[in-house]
Amino acid sequence: MLFGPDVSASVPPGMAFKASPEWTEVEIPLSRFPAATPGLIGDLAFVAQAPPPGRFAFELDDMEIR
């Protein structure tokens, strides 16, 4: 989910992706978020929906916003 500088009660725009068990690169273009520009992003959120039962890990590395 991508949050702009103005916090509102509406649900922020998001984009689903499937994480694989192996390390992979995922690219999410800012063009998928109509109002997004790098200078106006307030927050980002990565949310696991319906994760598999048991322990799991989610790692980020070398993240860029451009």
C-alpha positions in Angstrom: 0.0 0.0 0.0 1.2 3.5 -0.7 0.2 6.4 1.5 0.4 10.0 0.4 1.3 13.0 2.6 -2.4 13.6 3.4 -3.7 10.9 5.8 -7.3 10.2 5.1 -9.9 7.7 6.1 -10.0 6.0 2.7 -8.2 2.8 1.9 -4.8 3.6 0.4 -4.1 2.3 -3.1 -2.3 -1.1 -3.2 -1.0 -3.7 -5.6 -0.9 -7.4 -4.8 2.1 -9.6 -5.6 2.9 -13.1 -4.8 6.1 -13.7 -2.8 7.9 -16.9 -3.7 9.9 -19.2 -1.4 13.1 -18.2 -3.3 14.7 -14.8 -3.3 13.2 -12.9 -6.3 13.1 -9.3 -7.5 9.7 -7.6 -7.6 9.3 -4.4 -9.4 6.1 -2.3 -8.8 6.0 0.7 -11.1 4.9 4.0 -9.5 2.7 4.4 -12.6 0.3 1.9 -11.0 -0.4 4.5 -8.4 -2.0 7.5 -10.2 -1.2 10.2 -7.7 2.3 9.0 -6.7 5.4 10.9 -7.2 8.6 10.1 -5.3 8.6 13.5 -3.4 5.0 13.0 -2.2 5.0 9.5 -0.7 4.2 9.5 3.0 4.5 5.8 3.8 4.7 2.4 2.3 3.2 -0.7 3.8 3.7 -4.4 3.0 0.9 -6.5 4.3 0.7 -10.3 4.3 -2.8 -11.5 3.5 -3.7 -15.1 4.3 -0.2 -16.2 5.0 0.4 -20.0 5.2 0.0 -21.5 8.6 3.2 -21.6 10.7 6.2 -19.3 10.7 7.2 -17.3 7.7 9.6 -14.4 6.9 9.4 -11.4 4.6 12.6 -9.6 3.7 13.3 -6.4 1.7 16.7 -5.5 0.3 18.0 -2.7 -1.9 14.6 -1.0 -2.2 14.4 2.1 -4.4 11.6 4.7 -5.0 12.1 6.5 -8.3 
